Amino acid sequence: RSRTAAAAYPDHQFVLYELGLSYASQNDFVAAARAFDASTEVDRLFAYAYYYSALACERLKRDDIMVIRLEAFVRLAPNAPERVQAESILRTVRAR
């Protein structure tokens, strides 16, 4: 359904976000990262699209991109419950 919605509404940040979640649930992290990144292109303030893009990039072993996405998430959603996890991941990656 998310693919059908994405075809009908290709520029809607929530549709693209849901598409990314759908791809991630199928372990297609390349497509998931693309969908989440497309969501952030539509709405640069959509923090959770950055967060899930970072998680997809982590699975793809793209720490360079993951760090950028997590930094954006922490900046945009400083009070989010996931912030603690995001900051922990950032510390770990930066310590390498």
Secondary structure as UniProt FT lines:
FT   HELIX           2..8
FT   TURN            10..11
FT   HELIX           13..25
FT   TURN            26..27
FT   HELIX           29..42
FT   TURN            44..45
FT   HELIX           47..59
FT   TURN            60..61
FT   HELIX           63..76
FT   TURN            78..79
FT   TURN            81..82
FT   HELIX           83..95
//
